[in-house]
Amino acid sequence: MSAQRTTLADVAASAGVSVSTASLAFSGSGPIADATRSRVLAAARALGYAGPNPLGRQLRRGRSGIVGVIMGDALRRAFRDPVAVQVLDGLTGTLGPLGLGVLLIPGPDDPSQPAVDPLLESAAMDVAVQMWGGTTDDPVLEMLRRRGTPTVLVEGTPQPDVAAVGIDDHGGMIELTQHVLGLGHTRIATVTMPFDRDRSEGAADPVRLAGISWEITRRRLAGVTDAGVTPTVVWETPASLVENGAAAGRALLSRPDRPTAIVCQSDLLASGVVLAARELGLRVPQDVSVAGFDGLDLPWLAPDVLTSVAQPLAEKGAAIGEAVAELLAGRTPEPRVLPVQLRIGTTTGPVPPGA
């Protein structure tokens, strides 16, 4: 008899037990004697039987054992961002011991693609994790609601029917901006993450600023303005990557009224601005101060060390995993907001003389 055709019934017959008893032997639990379990497993080895079909076991439990993680961006961009990688590492490290796997669902590569990946409509998942928040009318969240899928919303606005995990990025941006103000800077520009699915690039006018729909961008920009700063320029980028920060830096630092300080919404954007300053022959921080957000270790930026707001990336991933476990247990956890910490590096200093 081939291993491919061997069934649990064959194993049960060979061991001289019922099919239900043979099933208990493979489950690792239940009222079955050790000697009987050993006999069933020995019969399985002899017949080349690997064990019950995992899909069938999942169907009987009414669960897939899968957590869908909606990335919110194309994977080719997401996996170039250490923030996404470290949060996912913390998440999977928590889910693994729970016997849960992860299905990564990418966001659209460009605005012409549907906002909701077709996989989201059909994939089996016990819980969904929507990374990087969104808005209350987000089509992804609406799809998950229609499916009745328990959801963890990461860095979005807490809502009564979903679990929420975030960080105090608004407070962190206030503290970072106050640090820059304390150094004497008044001509301060800011480089932001995308405003919405359009992923535009350039200086944002008042109409564009009034239409920001992505929560993270809006909250971090509010941190700058709530610290008492009206930015000389708000430069929107299409993605939080080094090259986008470099493009913003070249544009801002080539202006006749160039800023003396640039506050960025991510460390990758800030590091790009630093590289642009070097390219233009400007010294950091003697000619321009640059600050970021995330607290990443960027040894390739040496000798500069970014002034940044550090967020607990691995801890945030673990908190998301703990929220998943709570939802699977039938409970909706309270919203969780993790603290952040200002870290002063070498890229911020006093306003240049005469500026």
C-alpha positions as CSV (number, residue, x, y, z in Angstrom):
1,M,0.0,0.0,0.0
2,S,1.5,3.4,-1.0
3,A,1.9,6.3,1.5
4,Q,-0.1,8.5,-0.8
5,R,-3.2,6.3,-0.5
6,T,-2.9,5.3,3.1
7,T,-5.7,6.7,5.2
8,L,-6.3,7.0,9.0
9,A,-8.8,4.2,8.6
10,D,-6.0,1.9,7.3
11,V,-3.8,2.8,10.3
12,A,-6.7,2.2,12.7
13,A,-7.4,-1.3,11.2
14,S,-3.7,-2.2,11.3
15,A,-3.5,-1.2,15.0
16,G,-6.8,-2.9,15.9
17,V,-8.4,0.3,17.1
18,S,-11.3,2.5,16.0
19,V,-10.8,5.5,13.7
20,S,-11.6,7.9,16.5
21,T,-9.0,6.3,18.8
22,A,-6.4,6.5,16.0
23,S,-7.3,10.2,15.6
24,L,-6.7,10.8,19.3
25,A,-3.3,9.2,19.0
26,F,-2.3,11.8,16.5
27,S,-3.8,14.8,18.3
28,G,-1.4,14.4,21.2
29,S,-4.2,14.8,23.7
30,G,-7.4,13.0,24.9
31,P,-8.2,9.9,26.8
32,I,-5.9,7.3,25.2
33,A,-3.4,4.9,26.9
34,D,0.2,5.4,26.1
35,A,0.5,1.8,24.9
36,T,-2.4,2.3,22.5
37,R,-0.9,5.5,21.2
38,S,2.4,3.8,20.6
39,R,0.7,0.9,18.7
40,V,-1.1,3.4,16.5
41,L,2.0,5.4,15.7
42,A,4.0,2.2,15.0
43,A,1.3,1.1,12.6
44,A,1.4,4.5,10.9
45,R,5.2,4.3,10.4
46,A,4.9,0.8,9.0
47,L,2.3,2.0,6.5
48,G,4.1,5.2,5.7
49,Y,1.2,7.4,6.9
50,A,2.4,10.9,7.8
51,G,-0.7,12.0,9.8
52,P,-4.2,13.5,9.3
53,N,-4.7,16.1,6.6
54,P,-4.0,19.5,8.1
55,L,-6.7,21.1,6.1
56,G,-9.3,18.7,7.4
57,R,-8.2,19.2,10.9
58,Q,-8.5,23.0,10.4
59,L,-12.0,22.6,9.0
60,R,-13.0,20.5,12.0
61,R,-11.7,23.2,14.4
62,G,-13.4,25.9,12.4
63,R,-10.1,27.8,12.0
64,S,-7.4,28.1,9.4
65,G,-4.5,28.8,11.7
66,I,-3.6,31.8,9.5
67,V,-3.3,35.5,10.4
68,G,-3.7,37.8,7.3
69,V,-1.3,40.7,7.5
70,I,-2.3,43.5,5.1
71,M,0.9,45.4,4.4
72,G,-0.7,48.6,2.9
73,D,2.1,48.9,0.3
74,A,3.8,46.9,-2.4
75,L,6.1,44.3,-0.8
76,R,9.0,45.5,-2.9
77,R,8.8,48.8,-1.0
78,A,7.7,47.3,2.4
79,F,10.7,45.0,2.7
80,R,13.1,47.8,2.1
81,D,11.9,49.5,5.2
82,P,13.5,48.2,8.4
83,V,10.5,49.5,10.4
84,A,8.2,47.0,8.6
85,V,10.7,44.2,8.8
86,Q,11.3,44.6,12.6
87,V,7.6,44.9,13.4
88,L,6.9,41.7,11.4
89,D,9.7,40.0,13.2
90,G,8.2,40.9,16.6
91,L,4.7,39.8,15.3
92,T,5.8,36.4,13.9
93,G,7.9,35.7,17.0
94,T,4.7,36.0,19.1
95,L,2.4,34.1,16.7
96,G,4.8,31.1,16.1
97,P,4.4,29.6,19.6
98,L,0.6,30.0,19.2
99,G,0.7,27.7,16.2
100,L,-0.3,30.5,13.9
101,G,1.1,31.2,10.4
102,V,1.1,34.5,8.5
103,L,-0.3,35.3,5.1
104,L,1.2,38.6,3.7
105,I,-1.3,40.5,1.6
106,P,0.4,43.4,-0.4
107,G,-1.1,46.8,-1.0
108,P,-1.4,48.3,-4.4
109,D,1.8,49.0,-6.3
110,D,0.4,52.3,-7.8
111,P,-2.9,54.2,-7.6
112,S,-4.2,52.6,-10.8
113,Q,-4.6,49.2,-9.0
114,P,-7.6,48.3,-6.8
115,A,-7.3,49.4,-3.2
116,V,-8.4,46.0,-2.0
117,D,-6.4,43.0,-3.1
118,P,-8.6,40.2,-4.4
119,L,-6.9,37.8,-2.0
120,L,-8.4,39.7,0.8
121,E,-11.9,38.7,-0.3
122,S,-11.3,35.0,-0.4
123,A,-8.2,34.0,1.6
124,A,-8.8,31.9,4.7
125,M,-7.7,33.8,7.9
126,D,-8.8,33.7,11.5
127,V,-7.7,37.3,12.2
128,A,-6.5,40.2,10.0
129,V,-3.8,42.7,10.9
130,Q,-4.0,45.9,9.0
131,M,-0.6,47.5,9.1
132,W,-0.2,51.3,9.3
133,G,-3.7,52.1,10.0
134,G,-5.8,54.0,7.4
135,T,-9.0,56.0,7.8
136,T,-12.4,55.2,9.2
137,D,-13.7,54.8,5.6
138,D,-10.8,52.6,4.5
139,P,-12.1,50.1,1.9
140,V,-9.8,47.4,3.3
141,L,-11.3,47.7,6.8
142,E,-14.8,47.8,5.3
143,M,-14.1,44.5,3.4
144,L,-12.9,42.9,6.6
145,R,-16.0,44.1,8.4
146,R,-18.2,42.6,5.7
147,R,-16.3,39.3,6.0
148,G,-16.7,39.4,9.8
149,T,-13.0,38.9,10.3
150,P,-11.7,40.0,13.7
151,T,-9.1,42.8,13.0
152,V,-6.1,44.4,14.6
153,L,-5.6,48.0,13.3
154,V,-2.0,49.2,13.6
155,E,-1.5,52.9,14.1
156,G,-5.0,53.8,13.0
157,T,-7.8,55.6,14.8
158,P,-9.2,53.3,17.6
159,Q,-12.7,52.1,16.7
160,P,-15.1,50.1,18.8
161,D,-15.2,46.9,16.6
162,V,-11.4,46.4,16.1
163,A,-8.4,46.0,18.3
164,A,-5.9,48.9,18.0
165,V,-2.1,49.0,18.6
166,G,-0.2,52.2,18.1
167,I,2.6,54.5,19.3
168,D,2.6,58.0,20.7
169,D,3.9,59.4,17.4
170,H,2.0,62.7,17.8
171,G,3.6,63.3,21.2
172,G,7.0,62.2,19.8
173,M,6.8,64.7,17.0
174,I,5.9,67.5,19.4
175,E,9.0,66.7,21.5
176,L,11.2,66.4,18.4
177,T,10.0,69.7,17.0
178,Q,10.4,71.4,20.4
179,H,14.0,70.2,20.4
180,V,14.6,71.9,17.1
181,L,12.9,75.1,18.2
182,G,15.1,75.1,21.3
183,L,18.2,75.2,19.1
184,G,16.9,78.5,17.7
185,H,15.5,77.4,14.4
186,T,12.5,79.2,13.0
187,R,12.8,78.4,9.3
188,I,11.7,74.7,9.5
189,A,10.5,72.5,6.7
190,T,9.1,69.0,7.0
191,V,9.2,65.9,4.8
192,T,6.2,63.6,5.2
193,M,5.1,60.2,4.2
194,P,2.4,59.8,1.6
195,F,-0.9,61.7,2.1
196,D,-3.1,59.0,0.5
197,R,-3.2,56.3,-2.2
198,D,-2.2,58.9,-4.9
199,R,1.4,59.0,-3.5
200,S,2.1,62.4,-4.9
201,E,5.4,64.1,-4.6
202,G,6.3,67.8,-4.0
203,A,5.4,70.8,-2.0
204,A,1.9,70.5,-0.7
205,D,-0.5,73.5,-1.1
206,P,-3.3,74.3,1.3
207,V,-5.8,72.3,-0.6
208,R,-3.6,69.2,-0.6
209,L,-2.9,69.6,3.1
210,A,-6.6,69.8,3.9
211,G,-7.1,66.4,2.2
212,I,-4.6,64.2,4.1
213,S,-6.4,60.8,4.6
214,W,-3.6,58.6,5.9
215,E,-3.6,58.7,9.7
216,I,0.1,58.4,10.4
217,T,1.0,61.2,8.1
218,R,-1.7,63.5,9.5
219,R,-0.9,62.7,13.1
220,R,2.9,63.3,12.7
221,L,2.3,66.5,10.8
222,A,-0.1,67.6,13.5
223,G,2.8,67.0,16.0
224,V,4.9,69.6,14.2
225,T,2.2,72.2,14.0
226,D,1.0,71.6,17.6
227,A,4.6,72.3,18.8
228,G,4.0,75.8,17.5
229,V,5.7,75.5,14.0
230,T,4.2,76.5,10.7
231,P,6.5,74.7,8.3
232,T,8.1,76.9,5.5
233,V,7.4,73.9,3.2
234,V,5.6,70.6,3.7
235,W,7.1,68.2,1.2
236,E,5.1,65.1,0.5
237,T,6.8,61.9,-0.7
238,P,5.4,58.9,-2.5
239,A,7.1,56.4,-0.1
240,S,9.2,56.3,3.1
241,L,12.5,55.4,1.3
242,V,15.9,56.9,1.3
243,E,15.7,58.0,-2.4
244,N,12.4,59.9,-1.7
245,G,14.1,61.7,1.2
246,A,17.1,62.5,-1.0
247,A,14.8,64.0,-3.7
248,A,13.0,66.1,-1.0
249,G,16.3,67.2,0.4
250,R,17.7,68.3,-3.0
251,A,14.5,70.3,-3.7
252,L,14.3,72.0,-0.2
253,L,18.0,72.8,0.1
254,S,18.3,74.3,-3.3
255,R,15.7,77.0,-2.6
256,P,16.9,80.6,-2.1
257,D,15.2,80.6,1.3
258,R,16.4,77.1,2.2
259,P,15.3,75.9,5.7
260,T,17.8,75.8,8.5
261,A,16.1,72.6,9.9
262,I,14.2,69.8,8.3
263,V,12.0,67.5,10.4
264,C,11.1,64.2,8.7
265,Q,8.4,61.7,9.4
266,S,10.8,58.7,9.1
267,D,14.5,57.9,9.5
268,L,14.8,56.7,6.0
269,L,13.5,60.0,4.7
270,A,15.8,61.9,7.1
271,S,18.8,59.9,6.0
272,G,18.0,60.8,2.4
273,V,17.9,64.5,3.3
274,V,21.4,64.1,5.0
275,L,22.8,62.5,1.8
276,A,21.3,65.3,-0.3
277,A,22.9,67.9,2.0
278,R,26.3,66.2,1.5
279,E,25.8,66.1,-2.2
280,L,25.1,69.8,-2.2
281,G,28.2,70.6,-0.1
282,L,26.3,71.5,3.0
283,R,27.4,70.5,6.5
284,V,25.0,68.7,8.9
285,P,24.3,70.2,11.4
286,Q,26.4,73.3,10.9
287,D,24.5,74.4,7.8
288,V,21.2,72.5,8.2
289,S,19.8,70.4,11.0
290,V,18.0,67.2,10.1
291,A,15.8,65.0,12.3
292,G,13.8,61.8,11.8
293,F,11.5,59.3,13.4
294,D,11.9,55.6,14.2
295,G,15.2,55.3,16.0
296,L,16.8,53.0,13.4
297,D,20.4,51.9,13.5
298,L,21.9,53.2,10.2
299,P,25.6,52.5,10.3
300,W,26.0,53.3,6.6
301,L,25.1,57.0,7.5
302,A,28.3,57.3,9.6
303,P,29.8,59.5,10.9
304,D,26.3,61.0,11.3
305,V,23.9,59.6,13.8
306,L,20.3,60.9,13.3
307,T,18.5,62.8,15.9
308,S,15.3,60.8,16.0
309,V,12.2,59.6,17.9
310,A,12.7,56.0,18.7
311,Q,9.8,53.7,18.7
312,P,9.8,50.1,20.2
313,L,9.5,48.2,16.9
314,A,9.9,44.6,18.2
315,E,7.6,45.4,21.2
316,K,5.0,46.8,18.8
317,G,5.1,43.6,16.8
318,A,4.7,41.6,19.9
319,A,1.8,43.8,21.1
320,I,0.1,43.1,17.7
321,G,0.5,39.4,18.2
322,E,-0.9,39.6,21.7
323,A,-4.0,41.4,20.4
324,V,-4.4,38.6,17.8
325,A,-4.3,36.1,20.6
326,E,-7.0,38.1,22.6
327,L,-9.3,38.2,19.5
328,L,-8.9,34.4,19.0
329,A,-9.9,33.9,22.6
330,G,-13.1,35.9,21.9
331,R,-12.0,39.1,23.6
332,T,-11.5,42.6,22.2
333,P,-8.5,44.1,23.9
334,E,-8.3,47.7,25.0
335,P,-6.5,50.0,22.6
336,R,-2.8,50.0,23.3
337,V,-0.4,53.0,22.7
338,L,3.3,52.4,23.2
339,P,5.6,55.2,24.4
340,V,8.4,56.6,22.2
341,Q,11.6,58.3,23.2
342,L,13.6,61.3,21.8
343,R,17.2,60.4,21.0
344,I,19.6,63.3,20.3
345,G,22.2,62.5,17.6
346,T,24.7,64.5,15.7
347,T,22.4,65.8,13.0
348,T,20.8,68.7,14.9
349,G,22.6,71.7,16.2
350,P,22.2,75.5,16.7
351,V,20.8,77.7,13.9
352,P,23.6,78.8,11.6
353,P,24.9,82.3,12.3
354,G,23.2,84.9,10.3
355,A,20.5,82.6,9.1
